[in-house]
C-alpha cells in the first residue's frame, strides 16, 4: 500500500507561487491556482518542469491559473504526445514563456489561448500538428515562436500586435495568408 502512496505523491506537487499540479492516469495534467497571484516557475533543459519525468504520458493540459496567468519557460518542452491545451475561462494569459511548448509535435487543440499578450521565443517551435492559432490580444511574438509549425495554415492577430521577431514563422510551409496590420512597429 505504501508504494502506491509514493507514486501518487510523485504525480503531483507545486510549480510556482500559489500553483499546484497533478497528473491523472489518463494523461491529463492539471495546473491549478491555490491562491491569489499565481505565477508559474520558469524551467530549462537542465532544470526541467516537475512533471518532465512523465512527459510521454501527458496528452492534455488544463490551466486554471486564476485571473491572470503565465506559462513558464520550457514548461511543456518535449511533451511530444501532448494533443490539447485548455485555459480556464476566468484566466487571461499574459505570457507564454520561451520554448514553453517546444517540440510538442502532437499539439493540435488550443482552447482560450487567444487572450495571450506575449509569446516567447521558440514557444511553439516544432508543433507540426498545430493548424491554427488566434492571438487577438498579442503585442509581441518572439523569435522562432512558430518555426517549423508545418501544419499551421491560419494565424490571426489584431491591431494590438506591435512586434514580430525574426524567424517567427520560419518553415511554416502550410501558411496560406498572413495579414500584418499597420500597428506592427518591428518585424
Buried (B, 14 or more C-beta within 10 A) or exposed (E): EEEEEEEEEEBBEEBBBBBBBBBEEEBBBBBBBEEEEBBBBBBEEEEBBBBBEBBEBBBBBBBBBBEBBBBBBBBBBBBEBBBBBBBBEEBBBBBBBBBBBBBBBBBBBBEBBBBBBBBBBBBBBBBBBBBEBBBBBBBBBBBBBBBBBBBBBEBEBEEBBBBBBEBBBBBBEBBEEBEEEEEBEEE
